[in-house]
Structures are given as structure tokens and as C-alpha cells.
Amino acid sequence: MQPGDAAAAMEAAPGPQEKYHLVTRNLQEVLGEDKLMSILKERELKIYWGTATTGKPHVAYFVPMSKIADFLKAGCEVTILFADLHAYLDNMKAPWELLELRTRYYENVIKAMLESIGVPLEKLKFVRGTDYQLSKEYTLDVYRLSSVVTQHDAKKAGAEVVKQVEHPLLSGLLYPGLQALDEEYLKVDAQFGGVDQRKIFTFAEKYLPSLGYAKRIHLMNPMVPGLTGSKMSSSEEESKIDLLDRKEDVKKKLKKAFCEPGNVENNGVLSFIKHVLFPLKSEFVILREEKWGGNKTYTVYEALEKDFAEQVVHPGDLKNSVEVALNKLLDPIREKFNKPELKKLASAAYPDPSKAKPAEKGTKNSEPENVVPSRLDIRVGKVISVEKHPDADSLYVEKIDVGEPEPRTVVSGLVQFVPKEQLQDRLVVLLCNLKPQKMRGVESQGMVLCASSVGEPRQVEPLDPPAGCCAGERVYVEGYEGGEPDDELKPKKKVFEKLQADFRISQDCVAQWKQRNFLTKLGSISCKTLKGGSIG
């Protein structure tokens, strides 16, 4: 779609039914359908979409962008909220100065995304949370809301969005209330977001009327799987393609993407076509050589999915076609961010931890240069099978799924600590980029990370990912979400050993490096009982 096409489409004043179709198509759920149709019959709908300015935006942000294009075609008045105060409440490790830079980055990159799909910016209103959330009126409403909301409801509302820990901070409990109040202070009829926001939306519907404010409509997009098959996440480097990634990086990440022949379940490449590329063009072209049937254009997504399931379309052709289409979307964004001032902004807002200068000697974070946790490729794994090592009574040989086409073979010295049946089918935390080495004749392709007790008798417990994690999800240390892990850790450099010296289990049984939690997108890595233990 070109800018002129989008403008022409919006000038064609659709009727209420057509507006309803544009507003709701490709959504997973709508709360308040009757009210939505009633408003569309009377006047233009007012909608807002908010984004907390935390992790670096990636290509999955094209999903809400394409819906915003739909809203504008339907004649809606659309506000985009850069939720900087929410970002502070959800990610206290980021100081205000850094959040200011990240908010500026979000403003520039989201406007560039919208321009790349032909959305005229003059039809949109852009607002920062701190433009109104620090006012006397808003602050008093926060206190009013806190006098009627239960702790249980606040925690439940933020469960899918706010980082979950055993002892939650008060800031995370305030988060859902602020998002509810935004609907009133932005004077909108509807809020749009991902289906992961559903609990916050129903929280707003329950509590806004208790302050005398109207219940709003809620529009929910589906969540898009990442390239590993789990949710596409800013904190999982291999799961997402950055908006500024070079073409060779896009190729590399797509090459690694999970895309098993004939498998349409949790297929991140297919999902990306369905939710990002197809809605923008209403078609998708499979590019392939003549000897394999030549190019084929699909105008219905389900037909493409059917052909892939029947192996008429090969994963290699699917990935190559996505690569070409995606680069067409990213080229104007890359060009805009090639300007010196925006290059500087991008590097200041999201500094690469692997390039950080070593701290002054004796300061808190005085790790050697480049020895940072983001160099470790740690993933959630699922144990597929467990057998005793044929030549060593103290060793297990496990097959562990880490989101790759084939499970990895891993040898672990856990026989005397963990019964075989407790390992079978459980989720574990696996270090994946150690150099493979033979252990009594069997090559081990990773290390199951475990907590160990300090005293005697020695106790060992495999680390536990949060419930609901998928095999292959990235595990990272808080504050070190960015940066590519090494392809393989060189034994002579002892990177893992240097980092491991500061691995500990907290008094809350949470795995940490220098008092920073090991995390997935669903929460902290933990163990069951070994408080104060080591990790190895």
C-alpha cells in the first residue's frame, strides 16, 4: 500500500457495517461489540493503543501497526500512547534518563513503521504518559482507585504483562490501575492491545465505573509467535528480528527459525506471514525456481497454510520469500535511521552490553570487559528421554528439546541427586553454547544448570523455568537482554567460568548473577529449596 492509496481509502467514507468489519477484522476478541456498533452508527470511534517504552521494538510491532491502518480506514480517531511512566513501573532498572531516550526512539521508529506501510501521520495523535499522568487530577484518581481495588485483583490483572516475582513490588500492582485510568484521561471509546492485555482490560471494565467513569470497548489482537515458536519477544534475541537489523542478520535469523516441513503448529515463519505480511498486501508470493514450480501468488492465507501442511511449499522457499517481503518493509526504516542523529539515538537508548566499558576498579559492576551474561546461550529445554550412561553409573544421558529441529544429547551427573522419573518430561535450563565434549564416550551438547547446596550432605536441584515456558525460549540476566550470545564459548577464554563465579541462589530461591535475576518472558528462574546455593 502506498501513502496515496491509504489516503484515498480513508476518503471513501465507509458505512457502519464496513467500519465494523475494518475495526474488528483479524482480531482475536472484542469486548463490547454492541456498544461498538452503536457508536459507529452515530459518530467516529475514538481508540488508543499504548506501548510501554522498554524493550527495543521489533518486526512484530507491524501487527498493531496494520490494525491502526484499519482503524484509520474506518474513520477512527486514533491516539498512540508512549507509556513512559508505565515503563518505569515495570522495569525499575531503567533510570528516567534512559527512559527518556527510549521514548524518543519509540516515537521515531513507530512513525517510520507507519510511514513504511502507507499510514498518513497527520491522522494520528501521539501522546506521552507523563504529559498527563503526573497531573494533580490523575494522581488523585490513582489514590481513589487504590482505595477500592484489592491487592488480589491488581496482581491478577497484571499477571500476563507485569514481570512476575515471588515478592512483587508495589509499582507492578499500580500498573493495571494506571492503564485503566488512561482510557478516561485520553477520552477514548476503546482501547486496543494484544490478547495478553485481557486481564487488564476486564480490570478496567470492573473498576472504572466505581469512580463514575464509563466502561470502554476493548479490542484484542492475537499474540504472534516468534521465530523459535514462542511469543516474539524483545528480550529473546533469536526470537525476533529488529527493525534495524541488516539484511544479512535477517537472513541469519530466518535461517535459524523453526519451520519444520508440513508442521503448521507454533510455526513462527507462517505466523509472521499470517499476522504481519498478509494483512498489509492481501496477498503473499512464494518465490521459487521454475524447476520447483515457479512463483505462486496466494490471495487467501489458508490456501498457503494448506499447501505448506501438504509439503507443496518447502520451508526454504517460505523463508526466502518472507526475507524478500520483510526487507521491503524494513528498507525505508533502515534508511531513516541511517541519519547520524538517529544512529546516535538508537545506540544511546539501547547500548550493547557486550560493548560496555569495564567499570572502574572497585565499583559494583567491575566485571572484565566483554565478560557479560548475554554471551551465554541459555535456553529452556524439555527432557524428552533419560537413560543411564552405558559406561558410567553416576551419569544420565538425556535427549533435550531446545527448539531446534533435533533434540540435543546431554550428559549430566545427576544420578545420585535426581530420580530418573523426576527428569522425564520436565522443563530444565540448558547452557547451549559450550564446546561439545565427550563424557565417557558420549558427546554432550550442553549443560543442565542446577542449584547446589553449600554444606554437606550435598544436594542438587535442576533449575526451574516458570510454568508455561516453551522449549527454546531464551533465558537472560536482567539488564542484559540485548546482545548476541557467542556461537561457541572458547574453553581457553573461560567466559562461563568467570561469570559462574557470581551465580547464586537468592534467599527467595531465585537464580541470580550479581543479584540480577535470571529471567524468561514469563518470570524468574528458580529452584525449589536450596537458598543461598551455588549454580553450575
C-alpha positions as CSV (number, residue, x, y, z in Angstrom):
1,M,0.0,0.0,0.0
2,Q,1.3,3.5,-1.0
3,P,0.6,6.6,1.1
4,G,-1.8,7.9,-1.7
5,D,-3.7,4.6,-1.7
6,A,-4.2,4.7,2.1
7,A,-5.4,8.3,2.0
8,A,-7.8,7.5,-0.9
9,A,-9.2,4.5,1.0
10,M,-9.8,6.7,4.0
11,E,-11.6,9.4,2.0
12,A,-14.2,6.8,0.7
13,A,-16.4,7.2,3.9
14,P,-17.5,3.5,4.6
15,G,-20.8,2.8,6.2
16,P,-21.2,1.5,9.8
17,Q,-21.1,-2.2,8.8
18,E,-18.0,-1.7,6.7
19,K,-16.4,0.3,9.5
20,Y,-17.2,-2.5,11.9
21,H,-15.6,-5.0,9.6
22,L,-12.4,-2.9,9.3
23,V,-12.2,-2.3,13.0
24,T,-12.7,-6.0,14.0
25,R,-11.0,-8.0,11.2
26,N,-8.1,-10.3,12.3
27,L,-8.8,-9.5,16.0
28,Q,-8.9,-12.4,18.4
29,E,-11.5,-10.9,20.7
30,V,-13.8,-7.9,21.1
31,L,-15.3,-6.9,24.5
32,G,-18.3,-4.6,23.9
33,E,-19.5,-5.4,20.4
34,D,-22.9,-3.9,20.8
35,K,-21.5,-0.6,22.1
36,L,-19.0,-0.6,19.2
37,M,-21.7,-0.9,16.6
38,S,-23.9,1.7,18.3
39,I,-21.1,4.3,18.3
40,L,-20.2,3.6,14.7
41,K,-23.8,4.3,13.7
42,E,-23.6,7.7,15.4
43,R,-20.1,9.1,15.0
44,E,-16.4,8.3,14.6
45,L,-14.9,5.9,17.1
46,K,-12.0,7.1,19.4
47,I,-9.4,4.5,20.0
48,Y,-6.0,4.4,21.7
49,W,-3.1,1.9,21.5
50,G,-0.4,2.2,24.2
51,T,3.1,0.8,24.3
52,A,5.5,0.8,27.3
53,T,8.9,2.2,26.2
54,T,11.0,-0.7,27.5
55,G,12.4,-3.4,25.1
56,K,13.5,-2.4,21.6
57,P,10.6,-2.6,19.1
58,H,10.9,-5.4,16.6
59,V,9.1,-6.6,13.5
60,A,6.0,-8.0,15.4
61,Y,5.1,-4.3,16.0
62,F,3.9,-4.4,12.4
63,V,0.8,-6.3,13.7
64,P,-0.6,-3.4,15.7
65,M,0.5,-1.0,13.0
66,S,-1.5,-2.8,10.4
67,K,-4.6,-2.7,12.7
68,I,-4.0,1.1,13.2
69,A,-4.2,1.4,9.4
70,D,-7.5,-0.4,9.5
71,F,-8.8,1.9,12.2
72,L,-7.9,4.9,10.1
73,K,-9.6,3.5,7.1
74,A,-12.7,3.1,9.2
75,G,-12.5,6.9,10.0
76,C,-11.5,6.3,13.7
77,E,-9.7,9.0,15.7
78,V,-6.5,7.1,16.9
79,T,-4.2,8.1,19.7
80,I,-0.8,6.3,20.2
81,L,0.4,6.5,23.8
82,F,4.1,6.2,24.6
83,A,3.7,4.9,28.1
84,D,7.0,6.1,29.7
85,L,5.6,6.1,33.3
86,H,4.4,2.5,32.8
87,A,7.8,1.6,31.5
88,Y,9.4,2.9,34.7
89,L,6.9,1.0,36.9
90,D,7.5,-2.3,35.1
91,N,11.3,-2.0,34.6
92,M,12.8,-0.1,37.5
93,K,16.3,-1.0,36.4
94,A,16.0,1.7,33.7
95,P,16.6,5.2,35.1
96,W,14.5,8.2,33.9
97,E,17.3,9.5,31.7
98,L,17.4,6.2,29.8
99,L,13.6,6.0,29.5
100,E,13.6,9.5,28.0
101,L,16.0,8.3,25.3
102,R,13.9,5.1,24.7
103,T,10.7,7.2,24.4
104,R,12.3,9.3,21.8
105,Y,13.5,6.2,20.0
106,Y,9.9,4.7,20.1
107,E,8.4,7.9,18.7
108,N,10.8,7.9,15.7
109,V,10.8,4.2,14.9
110,I,7.0,3.8,15.2
111,K,6.4,6.8,13.0
112,A,8.9,5.2,10.5
113,M,7.0,1.9,10.6
114,L,3.7,3.6,10.0
115,E,5.1,5.6,7.0
116,S,6.6,2.3,5.6
117,I,3.1,0.8,5.3
118,G,1.5,4.0,4.0
119,V,-0.3,5.4,7.0
120,P,-0.5,9.2,7.0
121,L,0.8,10.5,10.3
122,E,-1.4,13.6,10.3
123,K,-4.4,11.4,11.0
124,L,-2.8,10.2,14.3
125,K,-2.3,11.8,17.7
126,F,0.9,11.0,19.7
127,V,0.9,11.4,23.5
128,R,3.4,10.6,26.2
129,G,2.1,9.2,29.5
130,T,4.0,11.8,31.6
131,D,2.2,14.5,29.6
132,Y,-0.9,14.0,31.9
133,Q,-0.1,11.1,34.3
134,L,1.7,13.5,36.8
135,S,-1.2,15.9,37.0
136,K,-3.0,16.6,40.2
137,E,-6.3,15.2,38.9
138,Y,-4.8,12.0,37.6
139,T,-2.8,11.4,40.8
140,L,-5.9,11.9,42.9
141,D,-7.7,9.3,40.8
142,V,-4.8,6.9,41.3
143,Y,-5.4,7.3,45.1
144,R,-9.2,6.9,44.6
145,L,-8.7,3.7,42.6
146,S,-6.2,2.3,45.2
147,S,-8.9,2.7,47.9
148,V,-11.3,0.3,46.1
149,V,-9.0,-2.2,44.3
150,T,-8.0,-5.3,46.1
151,Q,-4.4,-6.5,46.1
152,H,-5.6,-9.8,44.6
153,D,-7.3,-8.1,41.6
154,A,-4.3,-5.8,40.9
155,K,-1.9,-8.7,40.9
156,K,-4.2,-10.9,38.8
157,A,-4.7,-8.0,36.3
158,G,-1.0,-7.6,35.6
159,A,-0.2,-11.3,35.6
160,E,0.4,-11.5,31.8
161,V,2.1,-8.1,31.4
162,V,3.9,-7.1,34.5
163,K,7.1,-9.1,35.4
164,Q,6.1,-11.7,37.9
165,V,8.2,-12.3,41.0
166,E,7.6,-14.1,44.3
167,H,7.6,-10.7,46.2
168,P,6.1,-8.2,43.8
169,L,6.9,-4.5,44.0
170,L,4.1,-2.1,44.7
171,S,4.8,-0.5,41.3
172,G,3.7,-3.6,39.5
173,L,0.4,-3.6,41.4
174,L,-0.2,0.1,40.4
175,Y,0.4,-0.6,36.7
176,P,-3.1,-2.0,35.8
177,G,-4.9,0.9,37.5
178,L,-2.9,3.4,35.6
179,Q,-3.7,1.7,32.3
180,A,-7.4,1.7,33.2
181,L,-7.3,5.4,34.0
182,D,-5.6,6.2,30.7
183,E,-8.9,5.3,29.0
184,E,-10.7,8.1,30.8
185,Y,-7.9,10.7,30.5
186,L,-7.3,10.1,26.8
187,K,-11.1,10.5,26.3
188,V,-11.5,7.4,24.2
189,D,-14.3,4.9,23.5
190,A,-12.0,1.9,23.1
191,Q,-8.5,0.6,23.9
192,F,-6.7,-1.7,21.5
193,G,-4.0,-4.2,22.5
194,G,-2.8,-7.8,22.5
195,V,-4.8,-10.6,24.0
196,D,-2.2,-10.7,26.7
197,Q,-3.8,-7.5,28.0
198,R,-7.2,-9.1,28.5
199,K,-6.9,-9.2,32.4
200,I,-6.1,-5.5,32.5
201,F,-9.0,-4.8,30.1
202,T,-11.5,-6.7,32.3
203,F,-10.0,-5.0,35.4
204,A,-10.7,-1.6,33.8
205,E,-14.3,-2.6,32.9
206,K,-14.8,-3.6,36.6
207,Y,-13.2,-0.6,38.3
208,L,-13.7,2.5,36.1
209,P,-17.4,2.6,36.8
210,S,-16.6,2.6,40.6
211,L,-15.0,6.1,40.0
212,G,-18.0,7.3,38.0
213,Y,-16.3,6.7,34.6
214,A,-17.7,4.8,31.6
215,K,-16.8,1.3,30.7
216,R,-14.8,1.2,27.5
217,I,-14.7,-1.2,24.5
218,H,-11.7,-3.5,24.3
219,L,-10.2,-4.8,21.0
220,M,-7.6,-7.6,21.2
221,N,-5.1,-8.8,18.6
222,P,-3.7,-12.3,18.7
223,M,-0.1,-12.8,20.0
224,V,2.4,-13.6,17.3
225,P,4.8,-16.5,17.8
226,G,8.5,-15.7,17.5
227,L,10.8,-17.4,15.2
228,T,11.5,-20.0,17.8
229,G,7.8,-20.9,18.0
230,S,7.2,-19.0,21.3
231,K,5.9,-15.4,21.6
232,M,8.0,-12.9,19.7
233,S,9.8,-11.0,22.4
234,S,12.2,-8.1,22.7
235,S,14.1,-10.0,25.4
236,E,14.6,-13.1,23.2
237,E,17.3,-12.1,20.7
238,E,16.9,-15.1,18.4
239,S,13.1,-14.9,18.6
240,K,12.7,-11.5,17.0
241,I,14.0,-9.5,14.0
242,D,15.0,-6.0,15.0
243,L,13.6,-3.2,12.8
244,L,17.2,-2.0,12.1
245,D,18.7,-5.5,11.5
246,R,20.9,-5.6,8.4
247,K,19.8,-7.8,5.5
248,E,22.4,-10.4,6.4
249,D,21.1,-10.5,10.0
250,V,17.5,-11.0,8.8
251,K,18.8,-13.9,6.6
252,K,20.6,-15.5,9.5
253,K,17.7,-15.3,11.9
254,L,15.2,-16.7,9.4
255,K,17.6,-19.5,8.6
256,K,17.6,-20.5,12.3
257,A,13.9,-20.1,12.5
258,F,11.8,-23.2,13.5
259,C,9.9,-24.2,10.3
260,E,9.5,-27.9,10.2
261,P,8.2,-29.3,6.8
262,G,4.5,-29.8,7.0
263,N,4.2,-28.5,10.6
264,V,1.9,-25.5,10.9
265,E,1.7,-25.6,14.8
266,N,3.9,-22.9,16.5
267,N,5.5,-22.1,13.1
268,G,6.8,-18.6,13.6
269,V,7.5,-18.1,9.9
270,L,4.0,-18.9,8.9
271,S,2.5,-16.9,11.7
272,F,4.5,-13.9,10.6
273,I,3.0,-14.2,7.1
274,K,-0.5,-14.5,8.5
275,H,-0.4,-11.7,11.0
276,V,2.1,-9.2,9.5
277,L,2.7,-9.6,5.8
278,F,-0.6,-10.9,4.5
279,P,-2.8,-8.1,6.1
280,L,-0.6,-5.4,4.5
281,K,-0.9,-6.6,0.9
282,S,-3.8,-9.0,1.0
283,E,-1.6,-11.5,-0.8
284,F,1.7,-13.3,-0.5
285,V,4.1,-14.5,-3.2
286,I,6.1,-17.7,-2.8
287,L,9.3,-17.1,-4.8
288,R,10.9,-20.3,-6.2
289,E,12.8,-21.5,-9.2
290,E,10.9,-22.7,-12.3
291,K,12.1,-26.3,-11.8
292,W,10.3,-26.3,-8.4
293,G,7.1,-24.9,-9.9
294,G,7.9,-21.2,-10.2
295,N,6.4,-18.3,-8.3
296,K,3.0,-18.7,-6.8
297,T,0.7,-15.9,-5.5
298,Y,-1.7,-16.7,-2.6
299,T,-4.7,-14.3,-2.1
300,V,-6.1,-16.4,0.8
301,Y,-3.8,-17.2,3.7
302,E,-5.5,-20.6,4.5
303,A,-4.5,-21.8,1.0
304,L,-0.8,-21.1,1.7
305,E,-1.1,-22.9,5.1
306,K,-2.8,-25.9,3.4
307,D,0.0,-26.2,0.8
308,F,2.7,-26.0,3.5
309,A,0.9,-28.7,5.5
310,E,0.8,-30.9,2.4
311,Q,4.5,-30.1,1.7
312,V,3.7,-28.4,-1.6
313,V,5.6,-25.4,-0.3
314,H,9.1,-26.1,1.0
315,P,10.4,-24.3,4.3
316,G,13.4,-22.9,2.4
317,D,11.2,-21.2,-0.2
318,L,8.9,-19.9,2.5
319,K,11.8,-18.4,4.4
320,N,13.3,-16.9,1.3
321,S,10.0,-15.3,0.3
322,V,9.5,-13.8,3.8
323,E,13.0,-12.4,3.7
324,V,12.3,-10.5,0.5
325,A,9.0,-9.2,1.6
326,L,10.3,-8.2,5.1
327,N,13.3,-6.3,3.7
328,K,10.9,-4.2,1.5
329,L,9.2,-3.1,4.8
330,L,12.4,-2.5,6.6
331,D,14.4,-0.7,3.9
332,P,12.7,2.8,4.5
333,I,13.1,2.4,8.3
334,R,16.8,1.5,7.9
335,E,17.2,4.5,5.6
336,K,15.7,6.9,8.1
337,F,17.8,5.5,10.9
338,N,21.0,5.9,8.8
339,K,20.9,9.6,9.7
340,P,23.7,10.4,12.2
341,E,21.3,11.9,14.8
342,L,19.1,8.8,14.8
343,K,22.0,6.4,14.8
344,K,23.3,8.2,17.9
345,L,19.8,8.0,19.5
346,A,19.5,4.2,18.8
347,S,22.9,3.4,20.3
348,A,22.2,5.6,23.4
349,A,18.7,4.2,24.0
350,Y,19.8,0.6,23.7
351,P,23.5,0.4,24.4
352,D,25.1,-3.0,23.6
353,P,26.1,-4.6,27.0
354,S,28.8,-6.7,25.2
355,K,30.5,-3.5,24.2
356,A,30.3,-1.8,27.6
357,K,33.5,-0.4,29.0
358,P,34.7,-2.1,32.2
359,A,33.7,-0.2,35.3
360,E,36.3,1.5,37.4
361,K,38.2,-0.9,39.7
362,G,36.4,-1.5,42.9
363,T,33.0,-0.4,41.7
364,K,29.9,-2.5,42.0
365,N,29.9,-3.8,38.4
366,S,33.6,-4.3,37.8
367,E,33.3,-7.4,35.5
368,P,36.1,-7.7,33.0
369,E,35.4,-6.2,29.6
370,N,33.1,-8.2,27.4
371,V,32.6,-10.9,30.0
372,V,28.8,-10.3,30.3
373,P,25.9,-12.7,30.7
374,S,24.5,-12.0,27.2
375,R,27.4,-14.1,25.8
376,L,25.8,-17.2,27.2
377,D,23.2,-19.1,25.1
378,I,20.9,-20.3,27.8
379,R,17.5,-21.7,26.9
380,V,14.6,-23.5,28.3
381,G,14.7,-27.2,27.4
382,K,12.3,-30.1,27.7
383,V,13.7,-33.5,28.7
384,I,12.4,-36.0,26.0
385,S,14.2,-39.1,27.4
386,V,16.5,-40.1,30.2
387,E,18.7,-43.2,30.3
388,K,21.7,-44.3,32.4
389,H,25.0,-43.8,30.7
390,P,26.1,-47.3,29.4
391,D,29.6,-46.9,30.9
392,A,29.1,-44.6,34.0
393,D,26.8,-45.3,36.8
394,S,26.7,-41.7,38.0
395,L,25.7,-40.2,34.7
396,Y,22.5,-39.8,32.8
397,V,22.2,-39.4,29.0
398,E,19.3,-37.1,28.2
399,K,17.6,-36.1,25.0
400,I,16.5,-32.4,25.4
401,D,14.4,-30.3,23.1
402,V,15.7,-26.7,22.9
403,G,13.5,-25.6,20.0
404,E,15.9,-26.9,17.3
405,P,14.9,-29.4,14.6
406,E,16.5,-32.3,16.6
407,P,16.9,-32.7,20.4
408,R,20.3,-32.3,21.9
409,T,22.2,-35.2,23.6
410,V,23.3,-34.0,27.1
411,V,25.2,-36.0,29.7
412,S,24.5,-35.0,33.3
413,G,26.0,-36.2,36.7
414,L,22.6,-36.2,38.4
415,V,22.0,-39.9,39.1
416,Q,22.6,-39.7,42.8
417,F,20.6,-36.5,43.2
418,V,17.5,-36.7,40.9
419,P,15.5,-39.8,40.2
420,K,15.1,-40.6,36.5
421,E,11.3,-40.2,36.6
422,Q,11.6,-36.7,38.0
423,L,13.7,-35.6,35.0
424,Q,11.5,-37.2,32.3
425,D,9.3,-34.6,30.5
426,R,10.3,-31.8,32.9
427,L,11.5,-28.3,31.8
428,V,15.1,-27.5,32.5
429,V,17.6,-24.7,31.9
430,L,20.3,-25.6,29.4
431,L,23.5,-23.8,28.6
432,C,23.7,-24.4,24.8
433,N,27.0,-22.8,23.6
434,L,29.6,-24.8,25.5
435,K,32.0,-26.6,23.2
436,P,30.6,-30.2,22.8
437,Q,32.7,-32.7,24.7
438,K,32.8,-36.5,25.1
439,M,31.9,-37.8,28.6
440,R,32.9,-41.5,28.8
441,G,32.4,-41.9,25.1
442,V,29.1,-40.0,24.7
443,E,29.2,-36.4,23.3
444,S,27.4,-33.9,25.4
445,Q,25.9,-30.9,23.6
446,G,25.0,-28.8,26.6
447,M,24.9,-28.4,30.4
448,V,21.8,-28.7,32.5
449,L,22.1,-25.8,35.0
450,C,21.4,-26.9,38.6
451,A,21.4,-25.3,42.1
452,S,23.8,-26.9,44.6
453,S,23.8,-26.7,48.4
454,V,26.7,-25.1,50.2
455,G,27.1,-27.5,53.1
456,E,27.0,-31.3,53.5
457,P,25.4,-33.6,52.6
458,R,25.5,-32.2,49.1
459,Q,22.1,-31.5,47.5
460,V,21.4,-30.7,43.8
461,E,18.3,-29.5,42.1
462,P,17.8,-28.7,38.4
463,L,16.8,-25.0,37.9
464,D,13.1,-24.5,37.1
465,P,11.8,-22.2,34.4
466,P,8.5,-20.5,35.1
467,A,5.4,-22.6,34.3
468,G,4.1,-22.2,30.8
469,C,7.6,-21.7,29.1
470,C,8.2,-23.4,25.8
471,A,11.3,-25.4,24.7
472,G,13.8,-23.0,23.1
473,E,12.8,-19.8,25.0
474,R,15.7,-17.6,25.7
475,V,16.9,-17.2,29.3
476,Y,18.7,-14.0,30.1
477,V,20.0,-12.0,33.0
478,E,18.0,-8.9,34.0
479,G,19.6,-5.8,32.3
480,Y,21.4,-7.9,29.7
481,E,18.5,-8.7,27.4
482,G,20.4,-7.4,24.3
483,G,23.5,-8.7,22.6
484,E,24.1,-11.9,20.6
485,P,25.4,-15.0,22.5
486,D,28.7,-16.4,21.3
487,D,28.2,-19.2,18.7
488,E,30.5,-21.3,20.9
489,L,32.4,-20.4,24.1
490,K,36.1,-20.9,23.7
491,P,37.4,-23.1,26.6
492,K,40.6,-21.1,26.9
493,K,38.8,-17.8,27.4
494,K,36.8,-19.3,30.4
495,V,33.9,-16.9,29.8
496,F,31.4,-19.2,31.5
497,E,33.7,-19.9,34.5
498,K,34.2,-16.2,35.1
499,L,30.5,-15.5,35.0
500,Q,29.6,-18.6,37.0
501,A,31.7,-17.3,40.0
502,D,28.9,-14.8,40.6
503,F,26.0,-17.2,40.1
504,R,24.0,-17.6,43.3
505,I,20.6,-18.7,44.5
506,S,18.8,-15.9,46.5
507,Q,17.0,-16.2,49.8
508,D,13.8,-16.4,47.7
509,C,15.2,-19.4,45.7
510,V,15.7,-17.2,42.6
511,A,18.7,-17.8,40.3
512,Q,20.9,-14.7,40.1
513,W,24.1,-13.2,38.7
514,K,25.4,-10.4,40.8
515,Q,22.0,-10.0,42.4
516,R,20.3,-9.7,39.0
517,N,17.6,-12.3,38.3
518,F,17.8,-15.0,35.5
519,L,14.6,-14.5,33.6
520,T,12.4,-15.6,30.8
521,K,9.5,-13.5,29.4
522,L,7.2,-15.3,32.0
523,G,9.3,-14.6,35.1
524,S,12.3,-15.7,37.1
525,I,14.3,-18.9,37.0
526,S,14.3,-20.6,40.4
527,C,14.9,-23.7,42.4
528,K,12.8,-25.5,44.9
529,T,14.6,-25.3,48.3
530,L,18.4,-24.5,48.0
531,K,18.5,-20.9,49.3
532,G,22.0,-19.4,49.1
533,G,23.3,-22.2,46.9
534,S,25.7,-22.1,44.0
535,I,24.8,-22.7,40.3
536,G,26.6,-25.0,38.0
